[in-house]
Amino acid sequence: MRKRSTSHRHAARRNKAAQPANTTPLELTIEGLSHEGRGIARHEGKTIFVSGALSGETVEARITKHHKRFAEAECTQVKQASPFRSEPVCPHYGVCGGCDLQHLEHAQQIEEKQVIVLDQLQRLGKVQPEQIESPLRSQPENYRRAARLGVNQLQRDGSVVIGFRRRGSNKLTSIDHCPVLNEKLNQVINLLHENLQDVENVRNITHAEVVMGDREGALTLRTKKRLPDELISTLTNAVEAAQLKLYFDDGEQVHPASAPAQLTYALPDHNISLNFEPGDFLQVNAAVNAQMIQRAIDWLAPQKDDRVLDLFSGIGNFTLPLARYAGEVVGVEGSDTMVKRATENASRNQLDNTAFYKGDLSGDLRHHHWYNQGFNKVLLDPPRTGALEAIKQLKHYDADRILYVSCNPAALARDAAELVLQGYHFTRFCVMDMFPHTSHVESLALFEKPAK
């Protein structure tokens, strides 16, 4: 008997793992929301994740995929609606992949997210905070000061598409306005439509990144090859007329088309101003960022005899405000560029009690000069992968307090369990409404060593 090839066996397993089901709708009761913002229901012993459904609702749903342990479904009819169900604020909602919770009242979104994070802390990390503080809240619209816009040109008629990825697709949704973007950034969408519509080969532009400082903004076009001089001139004039500066990213470096932008944002409560460049990481919600920094300072309570370690320090978003109150703050970041930028920001703010170092925070830290210094307070602001390796190597500091800034509840649950294992008490917790109308949730978690 002839054996099937490995590729055929793998294909068979894939097909078995995620198969489309029949289209007969099911009536389901939604028990809660998943971390992706989908309704959770049970049917015949299987968990079903239902897009477009809310906690407490009774809905009709059509199964779209069967997996071994769960199924995916789309809500086709709401039979008993949640009192918090809301009319979406964007006409592209449901097609555009940017937002997934506009059908839930904004004020209720952060409440649901808090439930989700606490559930993951308990279920995955077997930990719970001693005290839950009030969420940090945001305005529901016009909160984003940075975004990436996709750019494409359709083959059938040469028309230009500017927008965000469709839900579950790499194709773009053409938009002319996004309700969560800063209004200045919304002008960029129309600007690109107007100035690229009659250009022959727009496909040399893959996407546009827009960012606003407190006074000036920048539009960066990612290009596969240099654009024609005439188009560069046209775009430069149009962008500067909108009080922005144009940049080009060729994949190796980012450079301004003319004079560079003066990109800054202020933290007036701490007398801090930070400079940044296109491509630098910054928190896109300025109002929540300011609240987050204030709460971090309140919870860490830095004093003049404290030495604070700030890991994943970026351009100094936490480091410099902390330095206004602590004796010394050391920031560590994986990027040479960010270390340079943070050092310059410290100098501009006349702070001589900071130092910044480059370090791979997912690797062995023991050979670094800064590692052998003593720190009694630590702030961690890791990416979605978390900070487990760094946390394991922080043990010898025996720091009084560790503040964890999380953008991934699952990573926080795992890392919190490690901190508790090291003898820390999980004392305070709050969620932050950094990204209204989306399922993304950020949170702050404070861990303290009991007094000896």
C-alpha positions in Angstrom: 0.0 0.0 0.0 1.3 3.4 -1.0 2.0 5.8 1.9 0.8 9.4 1.8 3.5 12.0 1.7 4.4 14.1 4.8 2.9 17.2 3.1 -0.4 15.3 2.5 -0.5 14.2 6.2 0.2 17.7 7.4 -2.5 19.1 5.1 -4.9 16.5 6.5 -4.2 17.5 10.0 -4.7 21.2 9.2 -8.0 20.4 7.5 -9.1 18.4 10.5 -8.0 21.2 12.9 -10.0 24.0 11.4 -12.9 23.0 9.2 -15.7 25.2 8.1 -19.1 24.0 9.4 -22.6 23.9 8.1 -24.4 27.3 8.0 -27.4 26.4 10.2 -27.6 29.1 12.9 -27.4 28.2 16.6 -29.1 30.1 19.4 -26.4 30.8 22.0 -26.2 32.6 25.4 -23.1 34.7 25.8 -21.3 34.2 29.1 -18.5 36.7 28.7 -15.9 38.3 26.4 -12.6 36.7 25.3 -9.3 38.7 25.3 -10.0 39.2 21.6 -13.3 40.9 22.3 -15.5 38.0 21.1 -18.4 36.6 22.9 -17.9 33.3 24.7 -20.7 30.7 24.6 -21.0 26.9 25.2 -22.7 24.4 22.9 -22.6 20.6 23.2 -19.5 20.7 25.4 -17.5 23.0 23.1 -16.5 26.6 23.7 -17.6 28.9 20.9 -16.1 32.4 20.2 -18.8 34.6 18.6 -17.7 37.8 16.8 -20.1 40.7 17.3 -21.7 39.3 20.5 -21.6 40.8 24.0 -21.8 39.5 27.6 -25.3 38.5 28.7 -26.8 38.5 25.2 -28.8 35.8 23.5 -27.9 35.6 19.8 -28.2 33.5 16.7 -24.8 32.7 15.3 -23.3 30.8 12.4 -20.3 28.6 12.9 -17.5 29.6 10.6 -14.8 27.2 11.7 -14.6 24.1 13.9 -11.4 23.3 15.8 -10.7 20.4 18.1 -11.5 22.2 21.4 -13.4 25.2 20.2 -15.3 26.7 17.4 -15.5 30.2 15.8 -18.8 31.9 14.9 -20.3 35.1 13.6 -23.3 36.7 15.3 -26.2 36.9 12.7 -29.0 38.1 14.9 -29.2 39.6 18.4 -32.3 38.1 20.0 -31.8 39.7 23.5 -29.4 42.6 23.5 -27.1 43.7 26.2 -28.1 47.1 27.8 -24.6 48.2 26.9 -24.9 47.5 23.1 -24.1 50.6 21.1 -24.3 51.9 17.6 -20.8 51.9 16.0 -19.4 55.4 15.5 -17.6 54.4 12.2 -19.3 53.4 8.9 -16.4 51.0 8.2 -16.8 49.1 11.4 -17.1 45.4 10.9 -15.0 45.5 7.7 -12.0 47.5 8.8 -9.8 45.5 11.2 -8.8 48.4 13.4 -11.6 48.4 15.9 -13.5 45.4 17.3 -15.6 46.8 20.2 -17.5 49.8 18.8 -20.7 47.8 19.4 -20.1 48.1 23.1 -20.6 51.4 25.0 -17.3 53.0 25.5 -17.6 53.3 29.3 -18.4 49.6 29.6 -15.4 48.6 27.4 -12.8 49.2 30.1 -15.0 47.4 32.7 -15.1 44.3 30.5 -11.4 44.5 29.9 -10.7 44.5 33.6 -12.8 41.3 34.0 -10.8 39.7 31.2 -7.4 40.6 32.7 -8.3 39.5 36.2 -9.6 36.2 34.8 -6.3 35.6 32.9 -4.3 36.5 36.0 -6.3 33.9 38.0 -6.5 31.2 35.4 -3.0 31.4 33.9 -0.9 32.8 36.7 -3.0 31.7 39.8 -2.5 35.2 41.1 -4.8 38.1 42.1 -4.1 41.6 43.2 -4.8 42.7 46.8 -6.3 46.0 45.6 -7.9 47.0 42.4 -7.7 50.7 41.6 -9.9 52.7 39.3 -9.1 52.4 35.6 -7.2 55.2 33.7 -9.8 56.4 31.2 -9.7 58.0 27.8 -11.9 60.0 25.5 -13.5 57.6 23.1 -12.5 59.3 19.8 -9.6 61.3 18.3 -7.2 59.9 20.8 -4.5 58.4 18.5 -1.5 60.6 17.8 0.2 58.0 15.6 -1.0 55.4 13.0 0.1 53.3 10.0 -2.0 53.7 6.9 -1.8 51.1 4.1 -1.4 52.3 0.5 -2.3 50.3 -2.6 -3.3 50.7 -6.2 -5.9 48.5 -7.7 -4.9 46.6 -10.9 -8.4 46.7 -12.5 -8.7 50.5 -12.7 -5.5 52.1 -11.2 -7.5 53.7 -8.3 -5.6 54.3 -5.1 -6.7 52.8 -1.8 -5.7 54.4 1.5 -6.8 52.8 4.7 -6.4 49.9 7.2 -6.3 46.2 6.8 -9.7 44.5 6.6 -10.7 42.2 9.4 -9.1 38.8 8.8 -7.5 39.9 5.5 -4.4 41.5 4.1 -6.5 43.6 1.8 -7.2 47.3 2.6 -10.4 49.0 3.5 -10.5 52.4 1.8 -11.4 55.1 4.3 -11.7 58.9 4.2 -11.9 59.5 7.9 -11.1 57.5 11.1 -12.9 58.5 14.3 -10.1 57.4 16.6 -7.4 59.4 14.9 -6.3 62.9 15.9 -8.0 65.3 13.5 -4.7 66.5 12.1 -3.8 62.9 11.2 -7.2 62.5 9.5 -6.3 65.3 7.1 -3.5 63.0 5.9 -5.9 60.5 4.5 -7.5 63.0 2.2 -4.2 64.5 1.4 -2.9 61.1 0.2 -6.0 60.4 -1.8 -5.8 63.7 -3.6 -2.1 63.6 -4.4 -1.7 60.0 -5.3 -4.9 59.4 -7.3 -3.4 60.2 -10.7 0.1 58.8 -10.1 1.0 55.9 -12.4 2.9 53.6 -10.0 1.7 54.1 -6.5 2.7 50.5 -5.7 6.2 51.8 -5.0 4.7 53.2 -1.8 3.8 50.4 0.6 2.4 52.3 3.6 2.4 55.7 5.4 3.1 56.4 9.0 1.7 59.5 10.6 2.6 60.9 14.0 1.8 64.1 15.9 3.8 65.9 18.5 2.4 68.6 20.6 3.1 71.2 17.9 4.3 69.5 14.7 3.7 66.2 13.0 5.3 64.0 10.4 4.2 61.8 7.5 6.6 59.0 6.6 6.2 57.1 3.3 7.7 53.7 3.1 9.0 53.3 -0.5 10.4 50.4 -2.5 12.3 52.8 -4.8 12.8 56.5 -5.1 9.7 58.4 -6.2 9.9 60.8 -9.2 11.2 64.3 -8.3 7.9 65.9 -9.5 5.9 63.7 -7.1 8.3 64.4 -4.2 7.9 68.1 -4.8 4.1 67.9 -5.0 3.8 65.8 -1.8 6.3 67.9 0.1 4.3 71.1 -0.7 1.0 69.4 0.2 2.2 67.9 3.4 3.8 71.2 4.6 0.6 73.1 3.7 -1.1 70.8 6.2 1.6 71.9 8.8 3.4 68.5 8.7 6.8 67.4 7.5 7.4 64.7 4.9 9.8 61.9 5.4 10.9 58.9 3.3 11.8 55.4 4.6 13.7 53.3 2.0 14.0 50.3 4.3 17.5 51.3 5.5 17.1 54.8 6.8 14.4 57.4 7.4 15.2 60.9 6.0 13.2 64.2 5.7 12.2 65.5 2.3 13.2 69.0 3.3 13.6 70.4 6.9 13.0 67.9 9.7 10.0 68.1 12.0 10.4 69.3 15.6 8.6 66.4 17.2 8.1 66.8 21.0 5.6 66.1 23.7 5.4 67.6 27.1 4.7 66.2 30.5 4.0 69.5 32.3 3.1 68.0 35.7 6.8 66.9 35.9 8.4 69.7 33.9 9.6 67.3 31.2 9.6 67.6 27.4 10.7 64.7 25.2 11.9 64.8 21.6 11.3 61.9 19.3 11.7 61.0 15.6 9.5 59.3 13.1 9.7 55.5 13.7 10.4 55.9 17.5 8.1 54.0 19.8 5.7 56.3 21.8 2.4 55.7 23.5 -0.2 56.8 21.0 -2.8 58.0 23.6 -1.2 61.1 25.0 -3.8 61.7 27.7 -3.6 58.1 29.1 0.2 58.2 28.9 0.2 61.3 31.2 -2.1 59.6 33.7 -0.1 56.4 33.5 3.2 58.2 34.3 1.5 60.0 37.3 0.2 56.7 38.7 3.5 55.0 38.2 5.2 57.8 40.3 2.4 57.5 42.9 2.8 53.8 43.2 6.6 53.6 43.1 6.9 56.7 45.4 10.5 57.5 44.4 12.5 59.3 47.0 15.9 61.1 46.9 17.7 58.0 48.4 16.1 55.6 45.8 18.0 54.1 42.9 15.5 53.1 40.2 16.0 50.7 37.3 13.8 51.3 34.2 13.9 48.4 31.8 12.6 48.8 28.2 13.0 52.5 28.7 12.6 53.8 25.1 13.1 57.5 24.7 12.8 58.1 28.5 9.0 58.3 28.9 9.1 56.9 32.4 12.8 57.4 33.2 12.9 61.2 33.0 9.7 61.9 35.1 11.0 59.4 37.7 14.3 61.2 37.8 12.6 64.4 39.1 11.9 62.6 42.3 14.5 59.7 42.7 18.2 59.9 43.6 19.2 58.1 40.4 17.4 56.4 37.5 19.1 54.0 35.1 17.3 53.2 31.8 18.0 50.1 29.7 16.8 49.6 26.2 17.7 47.2 23.3 18.1 49.9 20.7 21.2 52.1 20.2 19.0 54.8 18.7 16.6 54.8 21.7 19.6 55.0 24.1 21.0 58.0 22.2 17.6 59.7 22.1 16.9 59.2 25.8 20.3 60.5 26.7 19.7 63.6 24.6 16.3 64.1 26.3 17.9 63.9 29.7 20.4 66.5 28.8 17.7 68.8 27.3 15.8 68.5 30.6 18.9 69.2 32.6 18.8 65.9 34.4 22.2 64.7 35.6 20.9 61.8 37.7 20.1 59.5 34.8 22.1 57.0 32.7 21.1 54.9 29.7 22.5 51.7 28.5 21.9 49.3 25.6 21.0 45.7 26.6 19.3 42.6 25.2 16.7 42.2 27.9 15.7 38.8 26.8 19.2 37.5 27.3 21.9 37.2 29.9 22.3 40.5 31.7 25.0 39.7 34.2 27.9 41.0 32.1 26.5 44.5 31.9 28.1 47.2 34.0 24.8 48.5 35.2 23.6 45.1 36.3 26.0 45.0 39.3 24.7 48.3 40.7 22.1 48.1 43.4 18.5 49.2 42.7 15.7 49.2 45.3 12.9 50.1 42.8 12.2 48.7 39.3 9.9 49.6 36.5 9.3 47.2 33.6 7.5 48.3 30.4 8.1 45.2 28.2 6.7 44.4 24.7 3.9 41.8 24.3 6.4 38.9 24.9 6.8 40.1 28.5 9.8 40.2 30.7 10.3 36.7 32.2 14.0 36.4 31.5 14.7 39.9 32.9 12.6 39.2 36.0 14.4 36.0 36.8 17.7 38.0 36.8 16.3 40.8 39.0 15.9 38.5 41.9 19.3 39.4 43.5 18.3 43.1 43.8 15.6 42.2 46.3 13.9 45.5 45.3 11.3 46.9 47.6 8.9 47.6 44.7 8.5 46.5 41.1 6.0 48.1 38.8 5.0 46.2 35.7 3.4 48.0 32.7 1.6 45.4 30.7 0.2 45.3 27.1 -0.5 41.6 27.2 -2.6 40.0 30.0 -1.2 36.5 29.3 2.4 37.6 29.6 1.5 39.6 32.8 -0.1 36.5 34.3 3.0 34.4 33.7 5.4 37.1 34.9 3.3 38.0 37.9 3.5 34.3 39.0 7.3 34.4 38.9 7.4 37.6 41.0 5.0 36.0 43.6 7.3 33.0 43.6 10.2 35.3 44.4 8.3 36.5 47.5 6.6 39.6 46.2 3.0 40.5 47.1 0.8 41.6 44.2 -0.5 44.7 46.0 -2.1 47.0 43.4 -3.6 46.7 39.9 -5.5 48.8 37.4 -6.4 48.7 33.7 -5.9 51.5 31.3 -8.1 52.6 28.4 -5.2 53.2 26.1 -7.0 51.9 23.0 -10.8 52.6 23.1 -13.0 50.6 20.8 -10.4 47.8 20.4 -9.9 44.7 22.4 -6.3 45.7 23.3 -5.9 46.3 27.1 -3.0 47.7 29.0 -2.6 47.6 32.8 -0.3 48.5 35.7 0.7 45.9 38.4 2.6 46.7 41.6 4.6 44.1 43.4 6.0 44.8 46.9 8.4 42.9 49.2 6.9 42.6 52.7 8.8 44.6 55.4 11.5 42.6 57.1 
